[in-house]
Amino acid sequence: MMKKETDILIIGAGPVGLFTVFEAGLLGLDCVLIDNLDKIGGQCSELYPEKPIYDIPGVANQTAQEHVDALLEQIKPFDYEVFLNERVEKIDEISEEDINSWKVTTSEGKEFIAKSIFIAAGAGSFEPRRPPNIENPDRFLEQGVSYSVRSKEKFRDKNLLIFGGGDSALDWTVELSDIAKSIKLVHRRDEFRGAPNTEAQMRELVNEGKVELKTPYVIENLIGKEKVTGVELKNFETKVIEEVQADELLFLFGLNKKLGPISEWGLDMSNKKISVDTEKFETSTKGIFAVGDINDYPGKLDLILCGFHETTLAVQEAYRRSNPGERVPFGYTTSNTKLQKKLGVTD
């Protein structure tokens, strides 16, 4: 059985988990990342690698995968290990003098001893919501049915139907309008939950004839034998059903979120998220922190940049746990020549 000691064990290898490695590295702390996916990057890499991100400070826009790649480049100088395709099943407290540590056991039987645990698991484990009232839509997976965009080229020169009323549906309607042969955006009402600016872009594309907006409609049936050839749509108000041809269907109804074993660890919860303070972003259990979309506190926003702020403060407390009685050696990276040398910065 593998056993390893580390300063910080991070559950989740998405953007916030990766940035935790950077902040820990600045303070000389080593990290272990564990993720149940088969790749680094969390939802960014798994669900929307080619989706543009516009709200990272100083970066006008980059795809989700480019963002993950940049974070990986940023943490190259630091000491960390990644374990994929496994999840944390159990945590046990270990008392050591005046501070507690944690024994962490994974689904693969590995054991880790960590001074601090950072839960950066995004929304937890997740799976896409299927279209309601459609029996076994997955029979057409990769044969016309998709729940995410992993490659925009898949939709080039295709007659595409996008279903949904949130940010993802609006974002991909705008993003794919230049390469798809045709796009129809289907929603049960003419009101959307996404960013107003993106909705305005979508409606401008509708006015220009580049997108057809079909509201208020719901999907009634899939048409096709081995591959999707179209759908039956029902007008939500008139109940009239019409047949629409399509090459590709993109269902963007959001995710079913499951906390998995996290819900059994005795942490205080709120709105199916982990409650934290806003000083250290520590949970109700000392030494366990929750950062990113997994946590909840007054004024919480589910933004990557908010997760970066949260984990920066949490790492300060993690340093105190790994180095009892020592002052946190805070310093600006612009003036720390020793750090600059480690990062490969030269005059």
PyMOL commands that set and color helices and strands:
alter all, ss='L'
color gray80, all
select helices_A, chain A and resi 15-26+42-46+64-74+137-140+152-155+167-176+196-207+260-264+292-294+304-322+337-342
alter helices_A, ss='H'
color red, helices_A
select strands_A, chain A and resi 3-11+31-34+52-53+62-63+80-83+88-96+99-106+111-119+125-128+145-146+159-163+182-186+212-214+217-224+228-235+241-245+248-251+255-258+269-270+273-275+288-290+295-296
alter strands_A, ss='S'
color yellow, strands_A
deselect
rebuild
show_as cartoon
